[in-house]
Amino acid sequence: MATVRNNVSPHVAPIWIVLDEDSNDDIILTTWNESIKGKNIIRDSRVSISVDDQKPPYSFVIVNGIAQISEEPPNLLKWATRIAGRYMGKDNAESYGKRNSVKGELLIRVKATKIIGEKNIAE
């Protein structure tokens, strides 16, 4: 994900995400409020996310969007647990979800403003 620094240069960082299929496929992630990307999003909500399929024939999508911030504990725990389940597996989802939903953690919902994608680019 790319965020906008104070000097207007991009900051790029890897992130864990899930889609909220009940809400127009918003992209959901969490981050610490004192992280560079967290501070950047608090100051400037414009973000860009790039996701690629690393298996042939390769595909990608780039999403430009506006990040909305929430710190509501029930929602934060729900989404942090879902994200953890995707990346750390069902057995570790609860413990990672709790770890990533503490005070100071931000729940970020990205509303897409532009989507660019390409499927099967190696064919």
C-alpha positions in Angstrom: 0.0 0.0 0.0 1.2 3.5 -0.8 0.3 6.4 1.4 1.3 10.1 1.1 4.1 11.4 3.3 4.3 15.0 4.7 6.6 16.0 1.8 4.1 14.5 -0.7 6.4 11.6 -1.6 4.9 8.1 -1.5 5.5 5.7 1.4 5.0 2.0 0.4 4.5 -0.8 2.8 3.3 -4.5 2.6 -0.1 -5.0 4.2 -2.5 -7.8 5.1 -6.0 -7.2 3.7 -9.4 -8.8 3.4 -12.4 -7.7 1.3 -15.7 -6.7 2.9 -18.0 -8.5 0.4 -21.0 -7.0 2.1 -19.9 -3.4 1.5 -19.0 -3.0 -2.2 -15.8 -5.0 -1.7 -14.1 -2.4 0.5 -10.6 -3.3 1.4 -10.0 -3.7 5.1 -6.7 -3.6 7.0 -5.3 -2.6 10.3 -2.3 -0.6 11.3 -0.7 1.0 14.4 -1.6 4.6 14.8 2.1 5.6 15.2 3.3 3.7 12.1 4.3 5.7 9.1 1.3 4.6 7.1 -1.0 5.1 10.1 0.2 8.7 10.6 0.1 9.3 6.8 -3.5 8.1 6.6 -4.6 10.2 9.6 -3.2 13.2 7.8 -4.1 12.4 4.2 -6.7 9.7 3.4 -5.5 9.0 -0.2 -4.0 5.5 -0.7 -3.1 3.1 -3.4 -3.0 -0.7 -3.1 -1.4 -3.1 -5.5 -2.2 -6.8 -5.3 -0.6 -9.4 -7.6 -1.1 -13.1 -8.3 2.4 -14.6 -8.2 1.4 -17.7 -10.1 1.5 -17.9 -13.9 -0.1 -16.6 -16.0 0.0 -13.7 -13.5 -2.6 -11.1 -12.8 -2.7 -7.8 -10.8 -5.1 -5.1 -9.6 -4.3 -1.6 -8.5 -6.8 0.2 -6.3 -6.7 3.9 -5.7 -9.0 4.9 -2.9 -9.9 6.9 0.2 -9.1 5.4 3.6 -11.7 5.7 6.4 -10.4 5.2 9.9 -12.2 3.5 12.8 -11.1 2.6 16.3 -14.3 0.9 17.5 -13.2 -2.2 19.5 -15.9 -4.7 18.4 -15.3 -3.9 14.7 -11.6 -3.8 15.1 -11.5 -7.2 16.8 -13.9 -8.7 14.2 -11.8 -7.5 11.2 -8.4 -8.1 12.8 -9.4 -11.7 13.5 -10.6 -12.2 9.9 -7.4 -10.7 8.5 -5.3 -13.0 10.8 -7.3 -16.0 9.7 -6.4 -15.3 6.1 -2.7 -14.9 6.7 -2.0 -17.0 9.8 -4.6 -19.7 9.5 -7.8 -20.5 11.4 -5.9 -21.9 14.4 -4.0 -18.6 15.0 -6.8 -16.2 14.0 -8.1 -15.5 17.4 -4.7 -14.8 19.1 -3.5 -12.6 16.2 -6.9 -10.8 16.1 -6.7 -9.9 19.8 -3.0 -8.8 19.4 -4.0 -6.6 16.4 -7.1 -5.0 18.0 -5.6 -3.2 21.0 -5.9 0.5 21.8 -3.9 2.4 19.3 -4.6 0.1 16.5 -6.6 1.6 13.6 -9.1 -0.2 11.4 -8.8 1.1 7.9 -11.6 0.7 5.3 -10.5 1.7 1.8 -13.2 2.9 -0.6 -12.1 2.5 -4.2 -12.1 5.5 -6.4 -10.3 3.9 -9.3 -9.5 0.2 -10.1 -7.0 -0.9 -12.8 -6.4 -4.6 -13.4 -4.9 -7.1 -15.8 -5.6 -10.8 -16.0 -3.4 -13.5 -17.4 -0.6 -11.1 -18.5 1.8 -13.9 -19.4 -0.5 -15.6 -21.9 
